[in-house]
């Protein structure tokens, strides 16, 4: 029996009303999932490549990680302005083809002994840069690919994959290096990006070329338009402020937390790893809940409640003492609740942002929020280290976790908290 379908303006094929019956969405999901696995696996493969092959010291390893992360802060605004003027399918194909070539070249160079640390730094920067392009593009592609009523479910599926990749990708990368070798692991990582290229290439629905009226404005002007749009919209401005507050204090929390677990609670490395990994299953649950709860209780109520419960769960950590088994169990519960609440917020916020943003501004809005949200994280990390040295680990952890509660407080005091079951209009 044929299913009901709807049309997305500008596309030449109808969109099935049941999301998973839409072959093009499935192709996007497979490509994005493979790409995210490759991206997060490479975050471990490249540092281990440097350590095992070039015997990199701590300073060199820190430089390698910084070089790979730098494109998020340096290029996000530029990427948003650029992606808005191109078909997102084309951007995803080119970026993942580029990442396939970059990791493949590093693998060949490593096997033949031609690769040096400077070349590995260049590889990390190229992979990081192309990751910024892909991440902005796939979020924008969803808006252009599915109907408005399917945004929450679509984001739930895509963000669930991203969460799974964030948890499983590093473990997979470490396992590949251990079982094979660093160069062969890099080649295996390149295969994930190749799978993404093959899947995204099979998307059949024709995406319209974004309108380009007259002489295109300068890049700086397009960036300014994106900033002005986000700042001028009450909902998006609140999202920016809440995201910046969360990311700033979360960076401080994690700096203290990674010291608190082994030094104050005397946990082993394995126990610390379990505590950190607990957010992964929680995030998967959060993605599943995000497909249902906003439509039942309202987007605003879900946002504020999930942020308050998820962030508030960390308030229990400074009070932990006692046997390690009980402590680890409590940390697992805290990590699970934090992961579920955080992912529920992420998916819901993304759906709201996509709904209130015009098609021609989607990439710039996503990039602007990423830039503002992530821009303060280095300062947050410095604050966490400073407080830990001045006030001690337990007090510092309590203060920085309390700071994270500023994020749900900002959302609760804004029009974002009053959003109902239906998504607002652009």
Legacy VTK file of the C-alpha trace (Angstrom):
# vtk DataFile Version 3.0
C-alpha trace
ASCII
DATASET POLYDATA
POINTS 426 float
0.000 0.000 0.000
1.526 3.390 -0.907
2.302 5.746 1.936
1.295 9.368 2.179
3.978 11.801 1.150
4.707 15.493 1.301
6.798 17.760 -0.829
9.781 19.822 0.193
9.789 23.074 -1.790
12.335 23.023 -4.575
12.754 19.247 -4.724
11.590 17.114 -7.624
10.632 14.049 -5.544
8.007 13.676 -2.785
9.060 12.974 0.784
7.409 9.902 2.417
5.536 10.801 5.583
7.230 7.927 7.453
10.864 8.981 7.751
12.539 5.549 7.617
10.649 4.697 4.422
12.460 7.559 2.745
15.395 5.977 0.915
17.211 9.295 0.553
17.075 9.930 4.294
18.415 6.424 4.931
21.318 7.161 2.565
22.044 10.418 4.381
21.904 8.605 7.727
24.259 5.821 6.595
26.696 8.345 5.141
26.605 10.581 8.208
27.018 7.602 10.558
30.032 6.273 8.644
31.521 9.757 8.470
31.100 10.356 12.197
32.719 6.993 12.991
35.672 7.860 10.776
35.968 11.333 12.290
35.939 10.199 15.920
38.141 7.171 15.268
40.727 9.459 13.649
40.797 11.583 16.825
42.519 8.605 18.479
44.305 7.101 15.477
46.317 10.211 14.610
47.621 10.869 18.167
48.534 7.174 18.553
50.184 7.361 15.134
52.375 10.195 16.478
53.179 8.399 19.743
53.887 4.936 18.344
55.540 5.861 15.051
57.346 9.124 15.859
57.631 8.730 19.665
55.992 12.134 20.163
56.293 13.645 23.631
53.502 15.330 25.613
54.103 18.781 24.108
54.085 17.450 20.545
50.939 15.452 21.243
49.273 18.573 22.641
50.203 20.499 19.497
48.780 17.722 17.303
45.453 17.751 19.149
45.290 21.548 19.068
45.989 21.629 15.334
43.147 19.178 14.712
40.708 21.153 16.884
41.714 24.635 15.689
39.501 24.671 12.543
36.344 24.688 14.678
37.242 28.109 16.091
39.125 29.465 13.095
36.793 28.472 10.281
33.245 27.833 11.546
31.870 31.271 10.586
33.531 31.192 7.165
32.305 27.663 6.504
28.732 28.614 7.388
28.788 31.537 4.938
30.257 29.326 2.217
28.029 26.266 2.635
24.831 28.352 2.403
25.679 29.048 -1.262
26.195 25.434 -2.389
24.345 22.148 -2.553
25.038 20.371 0.729
25.257 16.980 -0.998
28.152 18.300 -3.083
29.898 19.666 0.013
29.562 16.346 1.858
30.862 14.369 -1.109
33.908 16.590 -1.597
34.803 16.792 2.108
34.598 13.063 2.737
36.488 12.343 -0.484
39.140 14.736 0.826
39.281 13.018 4.214
39.565 9.630 2.492
42.550 10.867 0.507
44.190 12.590 3.506
44.043 9.535 5.787
44.877 7.196 2.906
47.958 9.250 2.035
49.045 9.246 5.694
48.629 5.461 5.804
50.700 4.921 2.658
53.358 7.372 3.852
53.562 5.640 7.222
53.881 2.163 5.701
56.623 3.304 3.323
58.456 5.386 5.915
57.916 8.645 4.032
55.721 10.340 6.649
57.108 12.701 9.268
55.518 14.529 12.193
55.021 17.778 10.206
53.079 15.836 7.561
50.966 14.232 10.297
50.214 17.697 11.679
49.091 18.751 8.208
46.899 15.647 7.977
45.265 16.466 11.333
44.570 20.032 10.202
43.116 18.923 6.849
40.888 16.282 8.477
39.755 18.803 11.117
38.989 21.447 8.503
36.987 19.095 6.303
35.125 17.848 9.400
33.877 21.387 10.041
32.555 21.555 6.464
30.842 18.156 6.691
29.234 18.777 10.088
27.726 22.097 8.981
26.607 20.599 5.661
24.808 17.521 7.013
22.788 19.609 9.471
21.761 21.926 6.634
21.059 19.005 4.297
18.434 17.558 6.631
16.369 20.754 6.414
16.504 20.628 2.625
15.809 16.889 2.437
12.869 16.133 4.758
9.551 17.730 5.595
9.188 20.204 8.437
7.151 17.740 10.511
10.036 15.250 10.358
12.838 17.499 11.629
12.771 16.261 15.227
12.777 12.578 14.227
15.449 13.197 11.608
17.672 15.016 14.086
17.051 12.277 16.645
18.390 9.659 14.222
21.381 11.704 13.073
22.370 12.896 16.538
21.947 9.380 17.902
24.506 8.221 15.347
26.821 11.064 16.278
26.584 10.159 19.976
27.275 6.510 19.260
30.279 7.530 17.159
31.580 9.815 19.898
31.540 6.841 22.275
32.463 4.000 19.930
34.720 5.843 17.481
37.644 6.431 19.872
37.384 2.861 21.181
37.337 1.558 17.617
40.331 3.704 16.681
42.317 2.449 19.657
41.404 -1.162 18.880
42.446 -0.804 15.231
45.832 0.599 16.232
46.323 -2.190 18.798
45.256 -5.056 16.514
46.809 -3.804 13.295
49.227 -0.869 13.259
48.897 2.906 13.193
49.262 3.208 9.367
46.811 0.356 8.706
44.393 1.852 11.258
44.566 5.166 9.369
43.716 3.298 6.165
40.780 1.642 7.950
39.580 5.072 9.088
39.733 6.277 5.488
37.354 3.441 4.550
34.610 4.939 6.738
34.810 8.196 4.796
34.748 6.239 1.535
31.527 4.500 2.663
30.050 7.925 3.379
30.928 9.108 -0.134
29.273 6.058 -1.702
26.112 6.438 0.379
25.654 10.211 0.022
26.322 9.941 -3.699
23.231 7.710 -4.022
20.834 10.364 -2.705
18.460 10.758 -5.642
16.326 13.721 -4.638
17.667 16.774 -6.462
18.632 19.552 -4.093
18.025 23.047 -5.478
20.962 25.401 -5.836
20.555 28.120 -3.158
19.370 31.394 -4.673
22.119 33.856 -5.487
20.677 37.271 -6.168
22.870 39.555 -8.259
26.459 40.086 -7.261
27.253 37.899 -4.246
28.133 39.828 -1.080
31.621 39.563 0.293
32.346 36.743 2.685
32.647 39.188 5.566
29.214 40.558 4.742
27.681 37.071 4.709
29.264 36.268 8.055
27.890 39.524 9.443
24.420 38.625 8.126
24.585 35.300 9.956
25.712 36.927 13.208
23.061 39.614 12.938
20.333 37.058 12.233
21.223 34.876 15.249
21.593 37.866 17.583
18.342 39.411 16.330
16.242 36.290 16.882
15.179 35.904 20.518
15.161 32.110 20.439
18.514 31.729 18.700
20.108 34.395 20.886
19.057 32.427 23.947
20.400 29.212 22.423
23.746 30.967 21.858
23.970 32.320 25.398
22.888 29.041 27.000
25.314 27.069 24.839
28.203 29.423 25.650
27.468 29.215 29.384
27.259 25.421 29.294
30.393 24.894 27.209
32.437 27.341 29.308
31.588 25.729 32.633
31.571 22.190 31.226
35.175 22.681 30.072
36.029 23.831 33.596
34.144 20.876 35.111
35.956 18.322 32.958
39.355 19.785 33.817
38.606 19.339 37.517
36.681 16.067 37.053
39.594 14.296 35.355
41.754 15.157 38.365
39.041 14.522 40.956
38.365 10.893 39.952
41.886 9.482 40.352
43.257 11.810 43.043
40.299 12.499 45.325
38.289 9.300 44.770
41.402 7.138 44.107
39.840 5.372 41.111
41.816 3.244 38.679
42.211 4.116 35.021
39.647 1.466 34.102
37.089 2.909 36.521
37.696 6.411 35.193
37.138 5.145 31.656
33.864 3.484 32.669
32.639 6.670 34.332
33.377 8.701 31.203
31.874 6.103 28.850
28.527 6.064 30.696
27.441 9.201 28.838
27.324 7.220 25.575
24.392 4.898 26.389
22.651 7.851 28.047
23.015 9.879 24.859
21.445 7.076 22.833
18.449 7.093 25.177
18.278 10.886 24.896
18.140 10.648 21.110
15.261 8.170 21.306
13.346 10.329 23.795
13.869 13.418 21.636
11.755 11.842 18.901
8.725 11.713 21.220
8.842 13.982 24.259
8.803 17.453 22.606
5.665 16.572 20.650
3.965 15.386 23.837
5.079 17.892 26.485
6.247 20.849 24.428
9.684 21.791 23.168
10.297 24.451 25.819
9.385 22.242 28.776
11.595 19.433 27.463
14.550 21.763 26.888
14.517 23.306 30.359
13.773 20.056 32.203
16.367 17.985 30.349
19.074 20.626 30.843
18.270 21.034 34.538
18.169 17.294 35.273
21.162 16.395 33.094
23.450 19.171 34.335
22.116 18.907 37.870
23.083 15.236 38.074
26.715 16.334 38.350
25.929 18.121 41.624
26.006 14.684 43.260
29.650 14.061 42.343
31.364 16.397 44.869
29.497 14.587 47.662
30.835 11.124 46.745
32.970 9.219 49.251
33.232 5.645 50.358
34.008 2.304 48.698
35.066 2.435 45.067
32.363 -0.015 43.916
29.579 2.217 45.249
31.332 5.323 43.940
31.735 3.897 40.439
28.074 2.823 40.375
27.047 6.366 41.325
29.333 7.846 38.675
27.863 5.538 36.052
24.368 6.723 36.974
25.442 10.374 36.876
27.101 9.922 33.482
24.061 8.141 32.078
21.626 10.840 33.226
23.962 13.597 32.032
24.308 11.963 28.605
20.555 11.455 28.233
19.688 15.005 29.271
22.423 16.555 27.172
21.461 14.691 24.023
17.773 15.466 24.528
18.712 19.148 24.678
20.988 18.904 21.630
18.384 17.284 19.382
15.554 19.582 20.479
17.652 22.734 20.140
18.752 21.692 16.661
15.162 21.144 15.545
14.132 24.558 16.912
17.094 26.252 15.235
16.336 24.615 11.902
12.640 25.502 12.129
13.120 29.221 12.821
15.949 29.715 10.305
15.296 30.433 6.588
16.846 27.982 4.132
19.417 30.485 2.898
20.689 31.076 6.437
20.815 27.502 7.781
24.575 26.901 7.518
25.477 30.344 8.867
23.132 29.964 11.840
24.592 26.526 12.672
28.153 27.789 12.324
27.499 30.934 14.381
26.018 28.960 17.273
28.927 26.491 17.126
31.445 29.336 17.109
29.857 31.179 20.037
29.226 28.003 22.012
32.698 26.528 21.597
34.679 29.787 21.610
34.923 30.023 25.390
35.961 26.425 26.058
39.725 27.144 26.257
39.040 29.817 28.898
36.815 27.394 30.783
39.581 24.809 30.863
41.998 27.424 32.216
39.469 28.447 34.878
39.048 24.823 35.996
42.788 24.379 36.370
43.139 27.659 38.272
40.301 26.895 40.697
41.599 23.360 41.307
44.955 24.763 42.323
43.519 27.537 44.505
40.444 25.985 46.137
41.019 22.233 45.987
39.333 19.644 43.802
36.079 19.051 45.688
35.200 22.720 46.154
36.225 23.583 42.596
34.078 20.797 41.189
31.044 21.993 43.155
31.502 25.595 41.993
32.000 24.746 38.322
29.078 22.300 38.242
26.891 24.987 39.830
28.047 27.268 37.005
26.670 24.785 34.447
23.210 25.374 35.909
23.343 28.876 34.396
22.457 27.282 31.049
18.997 25.900 32.030
18.392 29.091 34.044
18.909 31.199 30.913
16.540 28.990 28.928
13.911 29.006 31.680
13.849 32.822 31.790
13.450 33.239 28.018
10.721 32.684 25.401
12.472 29.403 24.595
10.835 27.889 27.691
7.364 28.754 26.370
7.632 26.837 23.098
4.762 24.401 22.655
4.377 21.077 20.910
4.537 22.547 17.422
7.788 23.959 16.094
7.788 27.726 15.416
7.915 29.106 11.887
10.899 30.676 10.206
LINES 1 427
426 0 1 2 3 4 5 6 7 8 9 10 11 12 13 14 15 16 17 18 19 20 21 22 23 24 25 26 27 28 29 30 31 32 33 34 35 36 37 38 39 40 41 42 43 44 45 46 47 48 49 50 51 52 53 54 55 56 57 58 59 60 61 62 63 64 65 66 67 68 69 70 71 72 73 74 75 76 77 78 79 80 81 82 83 84 85 86 87 88 89 90 91 92 93 94 95 96 97 98 99 100 101 102 103 104 105 106 107 108 109 110 111 112 113 114 115 116 117 118 119 120 121 122 123 124 125 126 127 128 129 130 131 132 133 134 135 136 137 138 139 140 141 142 143 144 145 146 147 148 149 150 151 152 153 154 155 156 157 158 159 160 161 162 163 164 165 166 167 168 169 170 171 172 173 174 175 176 177 178 179 180 181 182 183 184 185 186 187 188 189 190 191 192 193 194 195 196 197 198 199 200 201 202 203 204 205 206 207 208 209 210 211 212 213 214 215 216 217 218 219 220 221 222 223 224 225 226 227 228 229 230 231 232 233 234 235 236 237 238 239 240 241 242 243 244 245 246 247 248 249 250 251 252 253 254 255 256 257 258 259 260 261 262 263 264 265 266 267 268 269 270 271 272 273 274 275 276 277 278 279 280 281 282 283 284 285 286 287 288 289 290 291 292 293 294 295 296 297 298 299 300 301 302 303 304 305 306 307 308 309 310 311 312 313 314 315 316 317 318 319 320 321 322 323 324 325 326 327 328 329 330 331 332 333 334 335 336 337 338 339 340 341 342 343 344 345 346 347 348 349 350 351 352 353 354 355 356 357 358 359 360 361 362 363 364 365 366 367 368 369 370 371 372 373 374 375 376 377 378 379 380 381 382 383 384 385 386 387 388 389 390 391 392 393 394 395 396 397 398 399 400 401 402 403 404 405 406 407 408 409 410 411 412 413 414 415 416 417 418 419 420 421 422 423 424 425
